[in-house]
Amino acid sequence: MEEQTSSAGAQTLVGDKKSFQVAGFWRRGFAFAIDTFIVSLPFGLFGFLFTDIAVQLGPWGHVTTFVALIIYFAIFDSRIGKGQSLGKRLMKLRVIHADGAELSVKEAFIRACLVVPILMFNGWTIPLPGSIPPLISSSIFFGGGLAFVYAYIFNRETRQCIHDLLTHSYVVKGVYEGSVLKQTSTFHQRITYGLLMAGIVATIVLSYFVNPESIFNSPGLSQMVSLRESLLMQPGVTDAGVQFKNYVEIVGTGTGAYSELILTLKVNQSCNKNEDFCKELLKRSAEKAISEYKNIEEYDFLRVELLYGFDLGLASGTYTYGDSRTIDEWKSGEASE
């Protein structure tokens, strides 16, 4: 058996009858993009056609497409699908072991479970109380993400990422006979596993040793944090944010400046279907800001925005319902024009 290396650095092994090449950066990336599009498409259609139902899933709806993606890869990347998801089939790629054997369903399932959560926890935290859920989410995203990116970019010889290394699998182009794939070098393995552990440890250390009070030592910021926690206690609210903006307005030859305190609340109700609920929540949230935020009179306007929609992971849609009024208008109950 003769071993060759192409100018792009991809390993090519030549067997007795057929040859294969380790999948390159772009080809493998395009295959994954095709697969995620195929899996997310029906969820996106469901979300837009049945928005009210999808909205009620709340933050837990985020996991739906990722569960589907794990099942999808467990089936198609195994011997059932001959190691080829639809994206890999279009890009002429396969998932195999070093000796050319296809993965079992169990092996393909474990392989998918090692990589899909990295994508799932990008910008999403497990919606459970306490400090442990966000710690788990951040550790998986940062630790797994660092290890994945390093191996995908710099391990050019075998292109084995963290999920490939742990399941002893390879993604190759073409079909081969009689060849055995080369193992990832010890150097790249150590760097990959080291980055995985470094990301996890760094997340834990920062979460326990960085004092939030040192970050929110400004009276204004600490009030925002307190108001956010109060807004989150309201029924139907799944997330909340508090911020302020300063504006400069140019009218004719003159200029003017004004400031606005903005409350943004994510809700698990559709404001098209439950407008009374949303109107009441707007009013109640404004009352909380006026009564609990000591510096409220410093702002010219108070804006309350409700974000509702569906988050099905790779498929999502968001709508806005809100109002902006002066502090006096909120107090008197007058609607802005």
C-alpha positions as CSV (number, residue, x, y, z in Angstrom):
1,M,0.0,0.0,0.0
2,E,1.3,3.4,-0.9
3,E,0.7,6.5,1.1
4,Q,0.6,10.0,-0.6
5,T,-0.1,13.5,0.6
6,S,-1.8,16.1,-1.7
7,S,-0.8,19.7,-1.9
8,A,-3.7,20.7,0.3
9,G,-2.4,18.4,3.0
10,A,-5.2,15.9,2.9
11,Q,-4.1,12.3,3.4
12,T,-4.6,9.9,0.4
13,L,-4.2,6.2,0.8
14,V,-4.1,4.0,-2.2
15,G,-5.3,0.4,-1.9
16,D,-5.3,-2.4,-4.4
17,K,-8.3,-1.3,-6.4
18,K,-9.8,1.9,-5.1
19,S,-8.6,5.0,-3.3
20,F,-10.0,7.4,-0.8
21,Q,-9.2,10.8,0.6
22,V,-9.9,12.3,4.1
23,A,-12.7,14.8,3.7
24,G,-11.5,18.4,3.3
25,F,-12.5,21.5,5.3
26,W,-15.1,23.0,2.9
27,R,-16.6,19.7,1.6
28,R,-17.3,18.5,5.1
29,G,-18.6,21.9,6.1
30,F,-21.0,22.1,3.2
31,A,-22.3,18.6,4.0
32,F,-23.1,19.6,7.5
33,A,-24.8,22.8,6.3
34,I,-27.0,20.7,4.0
35,D,-27.9,18.3,6.8
36,T,-28.9,21.0,9.2
37,F,-31.0,22.7,6.5
38,I,-32.8,19.4,5.7
39,V,-33.6,18.7,9.4
40,S,-34.6,22.2,10.3
41,L,-36.9,22.8,7.3
42,P,-39.9,20.9,8.5
43,F,-39.6,22.5,12.0
44,G,-39.5,26.0,10.4
45,L,-42.6,25.2,8.4
46,F,-44.4,23.9,11.5
47,G,-43.4,27.1,13.4
48,F,-44.8,29.5,10.8
49,L,-47.9,27.5,10.1
50,F,-48.7,26.7,13.8
51,T,-47.1,29.6,15.5
52,D,-49.4,29.6,18.6
53,I,-48.6,25.9,19.3
54,A,-44.8,26.5,18.8
55,V,-44.8,29.6,21.0
56,Q,-46.2,27.5,23.9
57,L,-43.2,25.3,23.8
58,G,-41.2,28.2,25.3
59,P,-37.4,27.8,25.7
60,W,-37.6,24.0,25.7
61,G,-38.7,24.1,22.1
62,H,-35.0,25.0,21.3
63,V,-34.0,21.3,21.8
64,T,-36.4,19.9,19.3
65,T,-34.4,20.2,16.1
66,F,-31.2,19.2,17.9
67,V,-32.9,16.0,19.2
68,A,-34.0,15.4,15.6
69,L,-30.5,16.1,14.3
70,I,-29.0,13.5,16.7
71,I,-31.6,10.8,15.6
72,Y,-30.9,11.8,11.9
73,F,-27.1,11.3,12.2
74,A,-27.5,8.2,14.4
75,I,-29.4,6.5,11.5
76,F,-27.8,7.9,8.3
77,D,-24.2,8.0,9.6
78,S,-24.5,4.3,10.7
79,R,-24.4,1.2,8.6
80,I,-28.2,1.7,8.0
81,G,-27.4,4.7,5.9
82,K,-24.1,3.3,4.7
83,G,-22.3,6.0,6.7
84,Q,-23.8,8.7,4.6
85,S,-26.2,11.4,5.7
86,L,-28.0,13.2,2.9
87,G,-25.5,16.0,3.0
88,K,-22.6,13.6,3.0
89,R,-24.2,11.7,0.1
90,L,-24.4,14.9,-2.0
91,M,-20.8,15.8,-1.2
92,K,-19.7,12.1,-1.8
93,L,-18.5,11.6,1.8
94,R,-18.8,8.7,4.3
95,V,-18.3,8.1,8.0
96,I,-16.2,5.0,8.7
97,H,-13.8,3.4,11.2
98,A,-10.1,3.2,10.5
99,D,-10.4,-0.2,8.9
100,G,-13.3,0.8,6.6
101,A,-16.1,-0.7,8.7
102,E,-19.3,1.4,9.0
103,L,-20.4,2.6,12.4
104,S,-23.2,0.8,14.3
105,V,-26.3,2.8,15.2
106,K,-25.0,3.0,18.8
107,E,-21.7,4.4,17.7
108,A,-23.3,6.9,15.3
109,F,-25.6,8.0,18.1
110,I,-22.8,8.5,20.6
111,R,-20.8,10.4,17.9
112,A,-23.8,12.7,17.2
113,C,-24.3,13.3,21.0
114,L,-20.7,14.5,21.3
115,V,-21.0,17.2,18.7
116,V,-24.6,18.4,18.4
117,P,-24.9,19.8,21.9
118,I,-22.0,22.2,21.1
119,L,-24.2,23.7,18.4
120,M,-27.3,23.6,20.6
121,F,-25.7,25.5,23.5
122,N,-24.6,28.4,21.3
123,G,-26.6,31.3,22.8
124,W,-28.9,29.0,24.7
125,T,-28.9,28.0,28.4
126,I,-30.8,25.2,30.0
127,P,-34.0,26.9,31.4
128,L,-33.8,25.5,34.9
129,P,-33.2,27.5,38.2
130,G,-29.9,27.6,39.9
131,S,-26.3,28.2,38.8
132,I,-25.6,24.6,37.6
133,P,-27.6,24.6,34.3
134,P,-25.9,27.6,32.8
135,L,-22.5,26.2,34.0
136,I,-23.2,23.0,32.1
137,S,-24.3,24.9,29.0
138,S,-21.3,27.2,29.0
139,S,-18.8,24.4,29.7
140,I,-20.1,22.2,26.8
141,F,-20.1,25.2,24.4
142,F,-16.7,26.7,25.2
143,G,-14.8,23.5,26.0
144,G,-16.3,21.4,23.2
145,G,-16.2,24.4,20.8
146,L,-12.5,25.1,21.3
147,A,-11.6,21.4,20.9
148,F,-13.8,21.1,17.8
149,V,-12.5,24.2,16.0
150,Y,-8.9,23.4,16.7
151,A,-9.1,19.9,15.4
152,Y,-11.3,20.8,12.4
153,I,-8.9,23.6,11.2
154,F,-5.4,22.4,12.3
155,N,-5.6,18.6,12.2
156,R,-5.3,18.6,8.5
157,E,-3.9,15.1,8.1
158,T,-6.9,13.2,9.4
159,R,-9.5,16.0,10.1
160,Q,-10.7,14.1,13.1
161,C,-12.6,16.4,15.4
162,I,-13.4,15.7,19.1
163,H,-16.4,13.5,18.3
164,D,-14.4,11.6,15.7
165,L,-11.5,11.0,18.0
166,L,-13.7,9.7,20.8
167,T,-15.6,7.3,18.5
168,H,-12.5,6.3,16.4
169,S,-14.3,7.5,13.2
170,Y,-13.2,9.3,10.1
171,V,-15.0,11.2,7.4
172,V,-13.7,10.3,4.0
173,K,-14.3,11.0,0.3
174,G,-15.0,8.0,-1.9
175,V,-15.0,4.3,-1.2
176,Y,-11.9,2.2,-0.6
177,E,-10.8,-1.4,-0.1
178,G,-7.8,-2.8,1.7
179,S,-6.5,0.4,3.3
180,V,-6.2,1.4,7.0
181,L,-6.5,5.0,7.9
182,K,-3.7,6.7,9.7
183,Q,-4.3,7.8,13.3
184,T,-4.3,11.4,14.4
185,S,-0.9,12.4,15.8
186,T,-0.3,12.4,19.5
187,F,0.4,16.1,19.3
188,H,-3.0,17.0,17.9
189,Q,-4.8,14.6,20.2
190,R,-3.2,16.3,23.3
191,I,-4.0,19.8,22.1
192,T,-7.6,18.8,21.3
193,Y,-8.2,17.1,24.6
194,G,-6.3,19.9,26.4
195,L,-8.5,22.6,24.9
196,L,-11.6,20.6,25.9
197,M,-10.5,20.5,29.5
198,A,-9.2,24.1,29.5
199,G,-12.5,25.4,28.2
200,I,-14.5,23.5,30.9
201,V,-12.2,24.4,33.7
202,A,-12.0,28.1,32.7
203,T,-15.8,28.3,32.6
204,I,-16.1,26.8,36.1
205,V,-13.3,29.0,37.5
206,L,-14.8,32.2,36.1
207,S,-18.3,31.3,37.3
208,Y,-17.2,30.7,40.9
209,F,-14.4,33.3,41.3
210,V,-15.5,36.3,39.4
211,N,-17.6,38.4,41.8
212,P,-20.7,39.8,40.1
213,E,-20.7,42.7,42.5
214,S,-17.4,43.9,41.1
215,I,-19.0,44.0,37.6
216,F,-22.3,45.6,38.8
217,N,-20.8,48.1,41.2
218,S,-22.5,51.0,39.5
219,P,-25.8,51.9,41.2
220,G,-27.5,52.2,37.8
221,L,-26.3,48.7,36.7
222,S,-27.2,47.1,40.0
223,Q,-30.7,48.6,39.7
224,M,-31.0,47.1,36.2
225,V,-30.0,43.7,37.5
226,S,-32.5,43.9,40.3
227,L,-35.3,45.1,38.0
228,R,-34.6,42.2,35.5
229,E,-35.0,39.7,38.3
230,S,-38.3,41.2,39.3
231,L,-39.5,41.2,35.7
232,L,-38.6,37.5,35.4
233,M,-40.9,36.6,38.3
234,Q,-44.0,37.5,36.3
235,P,-46.2,34.7,34.9
236,G,-45.5,33.9,31.2
237,V,-42.1,35.6,31.1
238,T,-39.2,33.3,30.1
239,D,-36.4,35.9,29.8
240,A,-36.0,39.6,30.4
241,G,-33.5,42.3,29.7
242,V,-33.0,45.9,30.8
243,Q,-31.0,48.5,29.0
244,F,-30.9,52.3,28.3
245,K,-30.2,54.3,25.1
246,N,-29.3,57.9,24.5
247,Y,-30.5,59.5,21.3
248,V,-29.5,62.7,19.4
249,E,-32.2,64.1,17.1
250,I,-31.5,66.7,14.5
251,V,-34.5,68.8,13.4
252,G,-33.9,71.7,11.0
253,T,-31.1,73.7,12.3
254,G,-31.5,72.5,15.9
255,T,-30.6,69.4,17.8
256,G,-32.2,67.6,20.7
257,A,-31.2,64.7,23.0
258,Y,-33.3,62.3,24.9
259,S,-32.9,59.0,26.8
260,E,-34.9,55.9,27.0
261,L,-35.1,53.0,29.4
262,I,-35.9,49.8,27.5
263,L,-37.5,46.6,29.0
264,T,-37.4,43.6,26.8
265,L,-39.4,40.5,27.9
266,K,-39.6,37.2,26.1
267,V,-43.1,35.6,26.7
268,N,-44.6,32.2,26.0
269,Q,-47.9,33.6,24.7
270,S,-48.8,34.9,21.3
271,C,-49.9,38.5,21.5
272,N,-52.0,38.0,18.4
273,K,-54.1,35.4,20.2
274,N,-53.8,36.8,23.8
275,E,-53.6,40.5,23.3
276,D,-55.3,41.2,26.7
277,F,-52.5,39.2,28.5
278,C,-49.8,41.2,26.6
279,K,-51.5,44.6,27.3
280,E,-51.7,43.7,31.0
281,L,-48.0,42.6,31.0
282,L,-46.9,45.8,29.4
283,K,-48.7,47.8,32.1
284,R,-47.5,45.7,35.0
285,S,-43.9,45.8,33.8
286,A,-44.0,49.6,33.4
287,E,-45.4,49.9,36.9
288,K,-42.6,47.7,38.3
289,A,-39.9,49.9,36.5
290,I,-41.5,53.1,37.9
291,S,-41.8,51.8,41.4
292,E,-38.6,49.8,41.7
293,Y,-36.1,51.7,39.5
294,K,-35.0,54.7,41.6
295,N,-33.4,56.6,38.7
296,I,-36.5,56.3,36.4
297,E,-37.1,60.1,36.3
298,E,-33.7,60.5,34.6
299,Y,-35.2,59.0,31.4
300,D,-37.4,60.8,29.0
301,F,-39.1,57.6,27.8
302,L,-39.8,54.1,29.0
303,R,-40.2,51.4,26.3
304,V,-41.6,48.0,27.1
305,E,-41.2,45.4,24.4
306,L,-42.6,41.8,24.4
307,L,-40.9,39.3,22.2
308,Y,-43.0,36.3,21.3
309,G,-42.5,33.6,18.8
310,F,-41.0,30.2,18.4
311,D,-37.6,28.8,19.1
312,L,-37.2,25.4,17.7
313,G,-33.4,25.5,17.7
314,L,-32.3,25.7,14.1
315,A,-35.7,27.2,13.1
316,S,-37.1,30.2,14.9
317,G,-39.3,33.3,14.4
318,T,-39.8,36.3,16.6
319,Y,-42.5,39.0,16.7
320,T,-42.6,42.2,18.8
321,Y,-45.4,43.8,20.7
322,G,-44.7,46.9,22.7
323,D,-45.1,50.6,23.4
324,S,-42.9,53.6,24.3
325,R,-44.3,56.5,26.4
326,T,-43.0,59.2,28.7
327,I,-42.9,58.3,32.4
328,D,-45.9,60.6,33.1
329,E,-47.9,58.9,30.3
330,W,-47.2,55.5,31.8
331,K,-48.3,56.8,35.2
332,S,-51.5,58.2,33.9
333,G,-52.3,55.3,31.6
334,E,-52.2,57.4,28.4
335,A,-51.1,55.5,25.3
336,S,-48.5,57.0,23.1
337,E,-49.4,58.3,19.6
